[in-house]
Amino acid sequence: MIDWPGPALLYPIGGVFLFVLGLYAVVVRRHLIQKVLALNVMGSGVFMVLLSVAARGGAPDPVAQALTLTGIVVAASATAFALALVVRLKRVTGAAEIDVRAGSDDDGTRGP
């Protein structure tokens, strides 16, 4: 039978996995809403690692728990602000995607 790691190892590994998954999505995806969601996934990974570090040993560390709760509140408000910016960008430009080819010629140099 397989010995599964306990929560002391499972949460940091899961947090790192979520962070890497979010980082990959930030780099690969072109749509801005998907990038905002990927940043939220990265933040969730950071919160998981922080809480797993806080739970090491005997009693949980209340400072790390308070920092995590504060981080969740800040992440929620930053997400709302980022989504408002995406909506505004969509209204102004008509697109909510990043076009990496915009402003470049066929040879990859920027035009005048």
The first five atom37 places (N, CA, C, CB, O) and aatype in JSON, in Angstrom:
{
  "aatype": [12, 9, 3, 17, 14, 7, 14, 0, 10, 10, 18, 14, 9, 7, 7, 19, 13, 10, 13, 19, 10, 7, 10, 18, 0, 19, 19, 19, 1, 1, 8, 10, 9, 5, 11, 19, 10, 0, 10, 2, 19, 12, 7, 15, 7, 19, 13, 12, 19, 10, 10, 15, 19, 0, 0, 1, 7, 7, 0, 14, 3, 14, 19, 0, 5, 0, 10, 16, 10, 16, 7, 9, 19, 19, 0, 0, 15, 0, 16, 0, 13, 0, 10, 0, 10, 19, 19, 1, 10, 11, 1, 19, 16, 7, 0, 0, 6, 9, 3, 19, 1, 0, 7, 15, 3, 3, 3, 7, 16, 1, 7, 14],
  "atom_mask": [
    [1, 1, 1, 1, 1],
    [1, 1, 1, 1, 1],
    [1, 1, 1, 1, 1],
    [1, 1, 1, 1, 1],
    [1, 1, 1, 1, 1],
    [1, 1, 1, 0, 1],
    [1, 1, 1, 1, 1],
    [1, 1, 1, 1, 1],
    [1, 1, 1, 1, 1],
    [1, 1, 1, 1, 1],
    [1, 1, 1, 1, 1],
    [1, 1, 1, 1, 1],
    [1, 1, 1, 1, 1],
    [1, 1, 1, 0, 1],
    [1, 1, 1, 0, 1],
    [1, 1, 1, 1, 1],
    [1, 1, 1, 1, 1],
    [1, 1, 1, 1, 1],
    [1, 1, 1, 1, 1],
    [1, 1, 1, 1, 1],
    [1, 1, 1, 1, 1],
    [1, 1, 1, 0, 1],
    [1, 1, 1, 1, 1],
    [1, 1, 1, 1, 1],
    [1, 1, 1, 1, 1],
    [1, 1, 1, 1, 1],
    [1, 1, 1, 1, 1],
    [1, 1, 1, 1, 1],
    [1, 1, 1, 1, 1],
    [1, 1, 1, 1, 1],
    [1, 1, 1, 1, 1],
    [1, 1, 1, 1, 1],
    [1, 1, 1, 1, 1],
    [1, 1, 1, 1, 1],
    [1, 1, 1, 1, 1],
    [1, 1, 1, 1, 1],
    [1, 1, 1, 1, 1],
    [1, 1, 1, 1, 1],
    [1, 1, 1, 1, 1],
    [1, 1, 1, 1, 1],
    [1, 1, 1, 1, 1],
    [1, 1, 1, 1, 1],
    [1, 1, 1, 0, 1],
    [1, 1, 1, 1, 1],
    [1, 1, 1, 0, 1],
    [1, 1, 1, 1, 1],
    [1, 1, 1, 1, 1],
    [1, 1, 1, 1, 1],
    [1, 1, 1, 1, 1],
    [1, 1, 1, 1, 1],
    [1, 1, 1, 1, 1],
    [1, 1, 1, 1, 1],
    [1, 1, 1, 1, 1],
    [1, 1, 1, 1, 1],
    [1, 1, 1, 1, 1],
    [1, 1, 1, 1, 1],
    [1, 1, 1, 0, 1],
    [1, 1, 1, 0, 1],
    [1, 1, 1, 1, 1],
    [1, 1, 1, 1, 1],
    [1, 1, 1, 1, 1],
    [1, 1, 1, 1, 1],
    [1, 1, 1, 1, 1],
    [1, 1, 1, 1, 1],
    [1, 1, 1, 1, 1],
    [1, 1, 1, 1, 1],
    [1, 1, 1, 1, 1],
    [1, 1, 1, 1, 1],
    [1, 1, 1, 1, 1],
    [1, 1, 1, 1, 1],
    [1, 1, 1, 0, 1],
    [1, 1, 1, 1, 1],
    [1, 1, 1, 1, 1],
    [1, 1, 1, 1, 1],
    [1, 1, 1, 1, 1],
    [1, 1, 1, 1, 1],
    [1, 1, 1, 1, 1],
    [1, 1, 1, 1, 1],
    [1, 1, 1, 1, 1],
    [1, 1, 1, 1, 1],
    [1, 1, 1, 1, 1],
    [1, 1, 1, 1, 1],
    [1, 1, 1, 1, 1],
    [1, 1, 1, 1, 1],
    [1, 1, 1, 1, 1],
    [1, 1, 1, 1, 1],
    [1, 1, 1, 1, 1],
    [1, 1, 1, 1, 1],
    [1, 1, 1, 1, 1],
    [1, 1, 1, 1, 1],
    [1, 1, 1, 1, 1],
    [1, 1, 1, 1, 1],
    [1, 1, 1, 1, 1],
    [1, 1, 1, 0, 1],
    [1, 1, 1, 1, 1],
    [1, 1, 1, 1, 1],
    [1, 1, 1, 1, 1],
    [1, 1, 1, 1, 1],
    [1, 1, 1, 1, 1],
    [1, 1, 1, 1, 1],
    [1, 1, 1, 1, 1],
    [1, 1, 1, 1, 1],
    [1, 1, 1, 0, 1],
    [1, 1, 1, 1, 1],
    [1, 1, 1, 1, 1],
    [1, 1, 1, 1, 1],
    [1, 1, 1, 1, 1],
    [1, 1, 1, 0, 1],
    [1, 1, 1, 1, 1],
    [1, 1, 1, 1, 1],
    [1, 1, 1, 0, 1],
    [1, 1, 1, 1, 1]
  ],
  "atom_positions": [
    [[0.84, -1.17, 0.0], [0.0, 0.0, 0.0], [0.9, 1.25, 0.0], [-0.97, -0.01, 1.23], [2.02, 1.23, 0.53]],
    [[0.39, 2.32, -0.6], [1.15, 3.56, -0.71], [1.0, 4.36, 0.58], [0.67, 4.39, -1.93], [-0.1, 4.51, 1.1]],
    [[2.1, 4.86, 1.07], [2.1, 5.75, 2.23], [1.93, 7.19, 1.75], [3.4, 5.6, 3.07], [2.85, 7.74, 1.15]],
    [[0.78, 7.79, 2.0], [0.54, 9.16, 1.59], [1.15, 10.1, 2.62], [-0.97, 9.44, 1.43], [1.1, 9.84, 3.82]],
    [[1.73, 11.2, 2.15], [2.29, 12.16, 3.1], [1.17, 12.84, 3.89], [3.14, 13.23, 2.37], [0.05, 13.0, 3.41]],
    [[1.49, 13.21, 5.08], [0.52, 13.88, 5.93], [0.29, 15.31, 5.48], [0.0, 0.0, 0.0], [0.94, 15.78, 4.55]],
    [[-0.64, 16.01, 6.15], [-0.93, 17.39, 5.77], [0.27, 18.33, 5.93], [-2.07, 17.91, 6.6], [0.33, 19.37, 5.28]],
    [[1.21, 17.95, 6.78], [2.38, 18.81, 6.96], [3.2, 18.91, 5.7], [3.24, 18.3, 8.1], [3.89, 19.91, 5.49]],
    [[3.15, 17.89, 4.85], [3.88, 17.91, 3.58], [2.95, 18.13, 2.4], [4.66, 16.61, 3.4], [3.37, 18.67, 1.37]],
    [[1.71, 17.72, 2.53], [0.77, 17.81, 1.42], [0.39, 19.27, 1.11], [-0.48, 17.01, 1.74], [0.3, 19.63, -0.07]],
    [[0.16, 20.08, 2.1], [-0.22, 21.47, 1.87], [0.88, 22.3, 1.21], [-0.62, 22.11, 3.18], [0.58, 23.05, 0.28]],
    [[2.14, 22.2, 1.64], [3.17, 22.98, 0.93], [3.36, 22.5, -0.51], [4.49, 22.89, 1.67], [3.57, 23.32, -1.41]],
    [[3.28, 21.19, -0.74], [3.42, 20.69, -2.11], [2.25, 21.17, -2.97], [3.51, 19.15, -2.12], [2.44, 21.58, -4.12]],
    [[1.05, 21.11, -2.42], [-0.12, 21.61, -3.14], [-0.04, 23.1, -3.41], [0.0, 0.0, 0.0], [-0.44, 23.56, -4.48]],
    [[0.47, 23.86, -2.44], [0.62, 25.3, -2.63], [1.63, 25.64, -3.71], [0.0, 0.0, 0.0], [1.4, 26.54, -4.52]],
    [[2.74, 24.92, -3.73], [3.74, 25.15, -4.77], [3.17, 24.77, -6.13], [5.04, 24.35, -4.48], [3.4, 25.46, -7.13]],
    [[2.42, 23.66, -6.18], [1.79, 23.25, -7.44], [0.82, 24.32, -7.94], [1.04, 21.91, -7.25], [0.83, 24.66, -9.12]],
    [[-0.01, 24.87, -7.05], [-0.94, 25.92, -7.46], [-0.2, 27.17, -7.93], [-1.86, 26.28, -6.3], [-0.62, 27.8, -8.9]],
    [[0.89, 27.52, -7.26], [1.65, 28.69, -7.66], [2.25, 28.49, -9.05], [2.76, 28.99, -6.65], [2.17, 29.39, -9.89]],
    [[2.84, 27.33, -9.31], [3.44, 27.06, -10.62], [2.37, 27.01, -11.7], [4.23, 25.74, -10.59], [2.58, 27.51, -12.81]],
    [[1.21, 26.41, -11.4], [0.12, 26.36, -12.36], [-0.37, 27.77, -12.71], [-1.04, 25.52, -11.8], [-0.61, 28.07, -13.87]],
    [[-0.52, 28.62, -11.7], [-0.93, 30.0, -11.95], [0.1, 30.78, -12.73], [0.0, 0.0, 0.0], [-0.25, 31.58, -13.6]],
    [[1.38, 30.57, -12.42], [2.45, 31.25, -13.15], [2.45, 30.83, -14.61], [3.82, 30.96, -12.51], [2.63, 31.67, -15.5]],
    [[2.25, 29.56, -14.86], [2.18, 29.07, -16.24], [1.03, 29.74, -16.98], [2.01, 27.53, -16.27], [1.19, 30.15, -18.13]],
    [[-0.13, 29.84, -16.34], [-1.29, 30.46, -16.98], [-1.07, 31.95, -17.23], [-2.53, 30.25, -16.13], [-1.52, 32.48, -18.24]],
    [[-0.38, 32.63, -16.32], [-0.1, 34.06, -16.52], [0.79, 34.25, -17.75], [0.58, 34.67, -15.27], [0.6, 35.2, -18.51]],
    [[1.73, 33.36, -17.94], [2.66, 33.48, -19.06], [2.0, 33.08, -20.38], [3.9, 32.63, -18.82], [2.23, 33.72, -21.4]],
    [[1.19, 32.02, -20.37], [0.68, 31.43, -21.61], [-0.61, 32.09, -22.09], [0.44, 29.95, -21.43], [-0.75, 32.32, -23.3]],
    [[-1.53, 32.39, -21.22], [-2.85, 32.89, -21.62], [-2.78, 34.32, -22.11], [-3.83, 32.78, -20.46], [-1.99, 35.12, -21.6]],
    [[-3.63, 34.65, -23.1], [-3.66, 36.0, -23.65], [-4.82, 36.83, -23.1], [-3.75, 35.94, -25.16], [-4.72, 38.06, -23.03]],
    [[-5.9, 36.18, -22.71], [-7.08, 36.91, -22.24], [-6.81, 37.43, -20.83], [-8.34, 36.0, -22.26], [-6.3, 36.71, -19.97]],
    [[-7.16, 38.69, -20.62], [-6.82, 39.34, -19.34], [-7.6, 38.78, -18.16], [-7.08, 40.82, -19.45], [-7.07, 38.74, -17.05]],
    [[-8.83, 38.35, -18.37], [-9.59, 37.77, -17.26], [-8.95, 36.45, -16.82], [-11.08, 37.53, -17.66], [-8.91, 36.15, -15.63]],
    [[-8.45, 35.68, -17.77], [-7.74, 34.45, -17.43], [-6.45, 34.75, -16.67], [-7.43, 33.64, -18.69], [-6.06, 33.99, -15.78]],
    [[-5.8, 35.84, -17.02], [-4.59, 36.23, -16.29], [-4.92, 36.64, -14.85], [-3.88, 37.39, -17.01], [-4.17, 36.32, -13.93]],
    [[-6.03, 37.35, -14.66], [-6.44, 37.74, -13.31], [-6.77, 36.49, -12.48], [-7.67, 38.69, -13.36], [-6.38, 36.4, -11.32]],
    [[-7.48, 35.55, -13.09], [-7.79, 34.3, -12.38], [-6.52, 33.53, -12.06], [-8.73, 33.44, -13.21], [-6.42, 32.92, -10.99]],
    [[-5.56, 33.54, -12.97], [-4.29, 32.85, -12.72], [-3.54, 33.49, -11.55], [-3.41, 32.86, -13.99], [-2.91, 32.79, -10.75]],
    [[-3.6, 34.8, -11.45], [-2.97, 35.48, -10.31], [-3.65, 35.08, -9.0], [-3.03, 37.01, -10.49], [-2.99, 34.97, -7.97]],
    [[-4.97, 34.87, -9.04], [-5.68, 34.41, -7.85], [-5.26, 33.0, -7.47], [-7.19, 34.46, -8.07], [-5.14, 32.68, -6.29]],
    [[-5.04, 32.15, -8.46], [-4.58, 30.78, -8.18], [-3.18, 30.84, -7.56], [-4.57, 29.93, -9.49], [-2.89, 30.08, -6.63]],
    [[-2.33, 31.72, -8.06], [-1.0, 31.87, -7.47], [-1.1, 32.33, -6.01], [-0.17, 32.88, -8.28], [-0.39, 31.83, -5.15]],
    [[-1.99, 33.27, -5.76], [-2.18, 33.74, -4.39], [-2.68, 32.65, -3.47], [0.0, 0.0, 0.0], [-2.27, 32.58, -2.32]],
    [[-3.57, 31.8, -3.97], [-4.05, 30.68, -3.17], [-2.93, 29.72, -2.81], [-5.15, 29.93, -3.91], [-2.9, 29.18, -1.7]],
    [[-2.02, 29.52, -3.74], [-0.86, 28.68, -3.44], [0.01, 29.27, -2.37], [0.0, 0.0, 0.0], [0.51, 28.56, -1.49]],
    [[0.21, 30.57, -2.43], [1.01, 31.25, -1.4], [0.33, 31.13, -0.04], [1.24, 32.74, -1.76], [0.99, 30.9, 0.97]],
    [[-0.99, 31.3, -0.01], [-1.72, 31.18, 1.26], [-1.62, 29.77, 1.83], [-3.19, 31.56, 1.06], [-1.49, 29.6, 3.04]],
    [[-1.68, 28.76, 0.95], [-1.56, 27.38, 1.44], [-0.19, 27.13, 2.06], [-1.8, 26.4, 0.29], [-0.09, 26.5, 3.11]],
    [[0.86, 27.62, 1.4], [2.21, 27.43, 1.95], [2.36, 28.18, 3.26], [3.29, 27.9, 0.94], [2.92, 27.65, 4.22]],
    [[1.85, 29.41, 3.32], [1.96, 30.19, 4.54], [1.22, 29.54, 5.7], [1.42, 31.6, 4.31], [1.73, 29.51, 6.82]],
    [[0.03, 29.01, 5.45], [-0.72, 28.35, 6.51], [-0.07, 27.03, 6.93], [-2.15, 28.1, 6.07], [-0.14, 26.65, 8.1]],
    [[0.55, 26.34, 6.0], [1.21, 25.09, 6.37], [2.45, 25.36, 7.21], [1.59, 24.28, 5.12], [2.78, 24.58, 8.11]],
    [[3.13, 26.45, 6.93], [4.29, 26.83, 7.76], [3.82, 27.27, 9.14], [5.11, 27.97, 7.08], [4.48, 27.0, 10.14]],
    [[2.66, 27.93, 9.2], [2.13, 28.39, 10.48], [1.69, 27.23, 11.36], [0.97, 29.33, 10.27], [1.69, 27.34, 12.58]],
    [[1.29, 26.11, 10.73], [0.76, 24.98, 11.5], [1.85, 24.0, 11.95], [-0.27, 24.24, 10.68], [1.54, 22.99, 12.58]],
    [[3.09, 24.28, 11.65], [4.18, 23.38, 12.07], [4.31, 23.4, 13.58], [5.52, 23.77, 11.41], [4.11, 24.43, 14.23]],
    [[4.65, 22.28, 14.11], [4.87, 22.19, 15.54], [3.56, 22.03, 16.29], [0.0, 0.0, 0.0], [2.63, 21.39, 15.82]],
    [[3.51, 22.62, 17.46], [2.34, 22.46, 18.32], [1.17, 23.32, 17.91], [0.0, 0.0, 0.0], [0.42, 22.97, 17.0]],
    [[1.03, 24.45, 18.56], [-0.1, 25.34, 18.31], [0.15, 26.16, 17.04], [-0.34, 26.27, 19.52], [1.29, 26.54, 16.76]],
    [[-0.91, 26.43, 16.27], [-0.75, 27.26, 15.07], [-0.32, 28.68, 15.43], [-2.05, 27.3, 14.27], [-0.69, 29.2, 16.48]],
    [[0.45, 29.28, 14.56], [0.95, 30.64, 14.77], [-0.15, 31.64, 14.39], [2.24, 30.9, 13.93], [-0.55, 31.69, 13.23]],
    [[-0.65, 32.42, 15.35], [-1.73, 33.35, 15.02], [-1.28, 34.5, 14.12], [-2.31, 33.92, 16.29], [-2.11, 35.07, 13.4]],
    [[0.0, 34.85, 14.14], [0.47, 35.94, 13.27], [0.38, 35.52, 11.81], [1.92, 36.33, 13.63], [-0.07, 36.3, 10.97]],
    [[0.81, 34.31, 11.5], [0.73, 33.84, 10.12], [-0.72, 33.7, 9.67], [1.45, 32.49, 9.98], [-1.04, 33.97, 8.51]],
    [[-1.59, 33.29, 10.57], [-3.0, 33.2, 10.22], [-3.59, 34.58, 9.96], [-3.78, 32.5, 11.32], [-4.4, 34.75, 9.04]],
    [[-3.2, 35.56, 10.75], [-3.68, 36.93, 10.53], [-3.15, 37.49, 9.22], [-3.26, 37.83, 11.7], [-3.87, 38.18, 8.5]],
    [[-1.89, 37.21, 8.91], [-1.32, 37.66, 7.63], [-2.04, 37.02, 6.45], [0.17, 37.34, 7.57], [-2.28, 37.67, 5.43]],
    [[-2.39, 35.75, 6.58], [-3.11, 35.07, 5.51], [-4.5, 35.67, 5.33], [-3.21, 33.58, 5.8], [-4.93, 35.9, 4.19]],
    [[-5.19, 35.91, 6.41], [-6.52, 36.52, 6.32], [-6.45, 37.91, 5.7], [-7.16, 36.59, 7.7], [-7.28, 38.27, 4.87]],
    [[-5.46, 38.69, 6.1], [-5.27, 40.01, 5.51], [-4.95, 39.89, 4.02], [-4.15, 40.77, 6.23], [-5.44, 40.68, 3.21]],
    [[-4.13, 38.92, 3.67], [-3.79, 38.7, 2.26], [-5.0, 38.32, 1.43], [0.0, 0.0, 0.0], [-5.11, 38.73, 0.28]],
    [[-5.9, 37.53, 2.0], [-7.11, 37.15, 1.28], [-7.98, 38.37, 1.02], [-7.9, 36.08, 2.07], [-8.54, 38.51, -0.07]],
    [[-8.1, 39.24, 1.99], [-8.9, 40.46, 1.82], [-8.27, 41.37, 0.77], [-9.05, 41.21, 3.17], [-8.97, 41.93, -0.07]],
    [[-6.96, 41.53, 0.82], [-6.27, 42.36, -0.16], [-6.39, 41.74, -1.55], [-4.78, 42.54, 0.23], [-6.59, 42.46, -2.53]],
    [[-6.27, 40.42, -1.65], [-6.39, 39.75, -2.95], [-7.79, 39.93, -3.53], [-6.07, 38.27, -2.81], [-7.94, 40.11, -4.74]],
    [[-8.81, 39.88, -2.69], [-10.18, 40.06, -3.18], [-10.38, 41.48, -3.71], [-11.2, 39.77, -2.06], [-10.99, 41.66, -4.77]],
    [[-9.89, 42.47, -3.0], [-10.06, 43.85, -3.48], [-9.19, 44.13, -4.7], [-9.72, 44.84, -2.36], [-9.61, 44.87, -5.59]],
    [[-8.0, 43.56, -4.77], [-7.15, 43.73, -5.95], [-7.77, 43.05, -7.17], [-5.73, 43.17, -5.69], [-7.65, 43.55, -8.29]],
    [[-8.41, 41.91, -6.95], [-9.1, 41.23, -8.05], [-10.25, 42.06, -8.57], [-9.6, 39.86, -7.59], [-10.45, 42.17, -9.78]],
    [[-11.02, 42.65, -7.67], [-12.13, 43.51, -8.09], [-11.61, 44.7, -8.89], [-12.93, 43.99, -6.86], [-12.21, 45.08, -9.9]],
    [[-10.51, 45.29, -8.45], [-9.92, 46.42, -9.17], [-9.41, 45.99, -10.54], [-8.78, 47.04, -8.36], [-9.62, 46.7, -11.52]],
    [[-8.73, 44.84, -10.61], [-8.2, 44.35, -11.88], [-9.33, 44.03, -12.86], [-7.34, 43.1, -11.65], [-9.22, 44.33, -14.05]],
    [[-10.41, 43.44, -12.36], [-11.53, 43.14, -13.25], [-12.21, 44.42, -13.73], [-12.54, 42.24, -12.54], [-12.69, 44.48, -14.86]],
    [[-12.27, 45.44, -12.88], [-12.82, 46.73, -13.32], [-11.95, 47.34, -14.41], [-12.94, 47.71, -12.12], [-12.46, 47.93, -15.36]],
    [[-10.63, 47.2, -14.28], [-9.73, 47.69, -15.32], [-9.91, 46.92, -16.63], [-8.29, 47.59, -14.87], [-9.87, 47.52, -17.7]],
    [[-10.12, 45.62, -16.54], [-10.34, 44.81, -17.75], [-11.64, 45.23, -18.43], [-10.38, 43.3, -17.39], [-11.68, 45.34, -19.66]],
    [[-12.68, 45.47, -17.66], [-13.95, 45.91, -18.24], [-13.77, 47.27, -18.91], [-15.06, 45.99, -17.16], [-14.28, 47.49, -20.01]],
    [[-13.06, 48.16, -18.26], [-12.8, 49.49, -18.85], [-11.98, 49.38, -20.13], [-12.07, 50.4, -17.84], [-12.26, 50.07, -21.11]],
    [[-10.97, 48.53, -20.12], [-10.15, 48.32, -21.31], [-10.98, 47.74, -22.45], [-8.97, 47.39, -20.99], [-10.81, 48.13, -23.61]],
    [[-11.88, 46.83, -22.13], [-12.76, 46.23, -23.14], [-13.67, 47.29, -23.75], [-13.6, 45.1, -22.54], [-13.9, 47.29, -24.96]],
    [[-14.17, 48.2, -22.93], [-15.04, 49.27, -23.45], [-14.27, 50.24, -24.33], [-15.69, 50.02, -22.3], [-14.8, 50.7, -25.35]],
    [[-13.05, 50.56, -23.95], [-12.28, 51.56, -24.68], [-11.7, 50.98, -25.97], [-11.16, 52.11, -23.81], [-11.8, 51.6, -27.03]],
    [[-11.09, 49.81, -25.88], [-10.38, 49.25, -27.04], [-11.19, 48.21, -27.8], [-9.09, 48.65, -26.6], [-10.9, 47.94, -28.97]],
    [[-12.19, 47.62, -27.17], [-12.96, 46.59, -27.83], [-12.37, 45.2, -27.69], [0.0, 0.0, 0.0], [-12.92, 44.25, -28.23]],
    [[-11.27, 45.08, -26.99], [-10.63, 43.76, -26.8], [-10.13, 43.65, -25.37], [-9.45, 43.56, -27.81], [-9.7, 44.63, -24.76]],
    [[-10.21, 42.43, -24.85], [-9.71, 42.17, -23.5], [-8.58, 41.15, -23.56], [-10.84, 41.66, -22.58], [-8.38, 40.37, -22.63]],
    [[-7.84, 41.17, -24.67], [-6.72, 40.26, -24.84], [-5.45, 41.05, -25.1], [-6.99, 39.26, -25.99], [-5.5, 42.2, -25.55]],
    [[-4.33, 40.42, -24.81], [-3.04, 41.02, -25.1], [-2.58, 40.49, -26.44], [-2.0, 40.72, -23.97], [-2.42, 39.28, -26.6]],
    [[-2.36, 41.37, -27.39], [-1.87, 40.97, -28.7], [-0.37, 41.22, -28.75], [-2.61, 41.73, -29.84], [0.07, 42.37, -28.78]],
    [[0.4, 40.16, -28.75], [1.85, 40.31, -28.73], [2.38, 40.8, -30.06], [2.52, 39.0, -28.36], [3.52, 41.26, -30.14]],
    [[1.58, 40.7, -31.11], [2.03, 41.14, -32.43], [1.7, 42.59, -32.7], [1.42, 40.27, -33.49], [2.11, 43.11, -33.74]],
    [[0.99, 43.24, -31.84], [0.57, 44.63, -32.09], [1.78, 45.55, -32.09], [-0.45, 45.09, -31.02], [2.61, 45.51, -31.19]],
    [[1.87, 46.38, -33.14], [2.93, 47.36, -33.22], [4.24, 46.82, -33.74], [0.0, 0.0, 0.0], [5.25, 47.52, -33.67]],
    [[4.28, 45.6, -34.26], [5.53, 45.07, -34.8], [5.35, 44.72, -36.26], [6.0, 43.82, -33.99], [4.25, 44.36, -36.7]],
    [[6.42, 44.82, -37.01], [6.42, 44.44, -38.41], [6.61, 42.94, -38.54], [7.51, 45.2, -39.2], [6.74, 42.24, -37.54]],
    [[6.62, 42.46, -39.77], [6.8, 41.03, -39.99], [8.15, 40.54, -39.54], [6.61, 40.7, -41.44], [8.27, 39.37, -39.18]],
    [[9.17, 41.37, -39.55], [10.5, 40.93, -39.17], [10.73, 41.04, -37.65], [11.54, 41.74, -39.91], [11.83, 40.75, -37.18]],
    [[9.71, 41.46, -36.9], [9.82, 41.5, -35.45], [10.29, 42.83, -34.89], [0.0, 0.0, 0.0], [10.4, 42.98, -33.67]],
    [[10.59, 43.81, -35.76], [11.02, 45.12, -35.26], [9.83, 46.02, -35.14], [12.08, 45.76, -36.2], [8.82, 45.84, -35.82]],
    [[9.93, 46.99, -34.26], [8.84, 47.93, -34.06], [8.81, 48.95, -35.18], [8.96, 48.62, -32.69], [9.85, 49.4, -35.67]],
    [[7.62, 49.31, -35.57], [7.45, 50.3, -36.62], [7.64, 51.7, -36.1], [0.0, 0.0, 0.0], [7.84, 51.9, -34.9]],
    [[7.59, 52.7, -37.01], [7.78, 54.12, -36.58], [6.65, 54.63, -35.77], [7.96, 55.01, -37.77], [6.67, 55.79, -35.35]]
  ]
}
